[in-house]
Amino acid sequence: MFHRESGYFKTTYRADQALYPLPIARWTVAVFAVLALVLPQLLTVLSGAQSAEYYISIVNFILIAIVGALGLNILVGYTGQISIGHAAFMSVGAYTAANLAVRAGMPFWVTLPAAGLMAAAVGAVVGVPSLRIKGLYLAIATLAAQLIIEWTINHVPWISGGSQASIEIPRPELFGFVLKEHRELYYLFLVVAVLSIVATLNLVRSRIGRAFVAIRDQDIAAEIIGIDIFKYKTLSFAISSFYAGVTGVLYTYLYGVANYENFQITTSIDYLAMIIIGGQGSVLGSIFGATFVTLLPIVIRVFMENVGVFLFTEQELPAVIPAVRLGVFGLLIIVFLVLEPEGLNRLWRNIRSYFRVWPFSY
Amino acid sequence: MLRIRLPGAAAIAAGALVLGLALPAAAQKKDIVVGSMCDRTGATQTVGVILCPGANDYAALINSRGGLDGHQLKVIEIDNEYKVPQGMESYERFKKEGAVSVLLYGTPHTMALTAKLTEDKIPGTSPGFGTAAGADGKRYPYLFPIAATYWSQAAAAVKFAKDKFGGNLKGKKIAYLFYDNPAGKEPLVILEDLAKLEGFELKTFAVPAPGVEMGAQVLDIAQRYRADFVITHLFGRSPSVSIKEFKRTGFAMSKVIALVWGSAEADLEAAGGGAVAEGYNTLQFAGVGTDYQVHKDIAEMYKKQGKQPPKEMASTVYYNRGIFHMAVHVEAIRNALKAKNGGAITGEDVKNGMEKIKGVTLGGLMPPLELTPVDHEGGGWVQVFTVKGGKLTKGSDWFRAYPDVLKKHIDADAKRT
């Protein structure tokens, strides 16, 4: 948040390497953590249980989107490898979890990592072409992966559980307590999202993360200074797909059904939009992007529902709202990108650095 | 100076959000809230732009006549772009507003909400979407397909062919042209079973997404396989493409029947007008045309408001399905109110009311629907409309086929899990 760095001196390596070196930053994180923990109760107190459930459902979608966006950002933002097959890895995770849960009766804390690993394995294979091709060509290769995975799930009943390609999955259970309401599932999603955020923050400042960035910036130079391109590109695909697989599982537990129609190319595009709007190569950017893309259509709609009644008749309004929402959504994305091509994260940093020296802006 | 302006913009946006979310909470007590999922902007927008106004107009008609037992219907329509997260968010919104029933839209959405409906005890209707197994009211107590499922439609299509060939399908060659997705593949099990039962030969022709290229498949059906009869099950743009291709190969349209999502006026128009599709047979789960009393009533309602009847009314297949969809909810709520004797009704009451629906016809627009706690499909009735003189004209009365075969499959599917 808004704070200044002067006056803090680091005397140990440990202090220098801390995720949040400044006490005020640590306090900010602590406040956010407490807020996140009591959010359902807070919303219930503020708006009643019925409304709180609705708001929490929106937060849940944001949390899930954060996990997926972080994964894609590792691949696209940090390593510079384009992928438009991200949703396919989600479906790999979804079906892995559903099969494990239904056939072997496994609990979610087994299916969740298992599905991630399965998606990572598939992702690593899909990442192989990235060694030879880049940019648009790689985009098409990952698009092919998306279609191949979709086709496979659609046509192999052993994976998909029949012609409807959908597997009903029981609600997650912990110590005999079934999580089904949104405010219950919220904690599952919160834990996974926080783990993903912390893991990504640490990953990108580790040796692996530095290698990713080196490959993104100039892969030949990276190779010359001794970075194993094959290893790190494959690793990047695998890690990114792990996140995607976990995202797929979270969606599956939320819906109570694994269905590949939820993970088609439009979903991949949505996730790309999130990281482009939020800011590539940035953890905070992924969070901003996921929040923005999830919230914006809802905000526009609610706004239109309240303002539109003054402008349109009751019969016209239902037709006007979706049209306006689509238009404004597209327009706002363009406006934001023109104002700040590096995304919301950069915008946030600009605001921060403005207040950092405020009121002396020179 | 962007840096300064943007926090202001954010504050306005946040203010709008708070204001916007706070306002709808102040709804009137007397209204009965019904949630309506809709797709006016997504993959199936050609359906949504006609179907949703139909549903809304019928609700408005009920309201203009004093509502139900003095309660006004408050229909909340939310567009979801055919995206499941948006669909689920809209469902939660309906729940927040106190909806007692929900009009679902879209197969993936229906699947994703099936568990939730039962947990929340809010009945949802999915005419023409979802899985055929949803007809089993014991297994899915709060899910109501209310119209013929793809299984029932496939059985009816075979029955239609059988009647056409004088009651015998032995040795006949039937081609099944379908969109290669779960919904497209669903009727396969029924068709395969009926092929054995009736002794016809079945060959399947898959059309991959996005379904706008099927020249090879149609040529194969018409010239190489030389099918005696064709059943098509396509969505979106693809039905019109199939009509064009059949026309091009010179295949007789009268030997083609489309399941319910390839059977609207929009499909004929996109194929080049009704004349191109002369003879084309379509399955319908709601009446087609405007020769029903309810259309006159809706037009009358608009006239009283000093307006023209909506242009959507002219596209009768989807408009009438919208009326049908809303009418089921209206009847269910009416039954629920009657059972509660004027007391406040919940989703559970509406569910019970829905299971009592019987003998509501809307002058023939609705099938002879009979919903029971066991059968949430209501019998699986369909009607055939054939293109004659460029227009969809009634080709049969309401009928259903092979209920025993369908029952066997529904029971088998219930055992699977």
Interface residues (C-beta under 8 A of the other chain):
Chain A: S47 Q50 S51 E53 Y54 Y55 S57 I58 F61 V102 N154 G162 S163 Q164 A165 S166 E168 R171 K180 E181 H182 Y251 L254 Y255 G256 V257 N259 E261 N262 T266 T294 P297 I298 V299 R301 V302 F303 E305 N306 E314 Q315 P318 A319 I321 P322 A323 R325 L326 L339 E340 L347 N350 I351 Y354
Chain B: L2 R3 I4 L6 P7 A13 A16 L17 L19 G20 L21 L23 P24 A25 C38 R40 T41 V49 C52 P53 N56 D57 A60 E77 I78 D79 E81 K83 V84 P85 Q86 M88 E89 E92 R93 K95 K96 G98 T107 P108 M111 A112 L113 T114 A115 K116 E119 T131 D180 N181 P182 K185 E186 L188 V189 P310 R416 T417
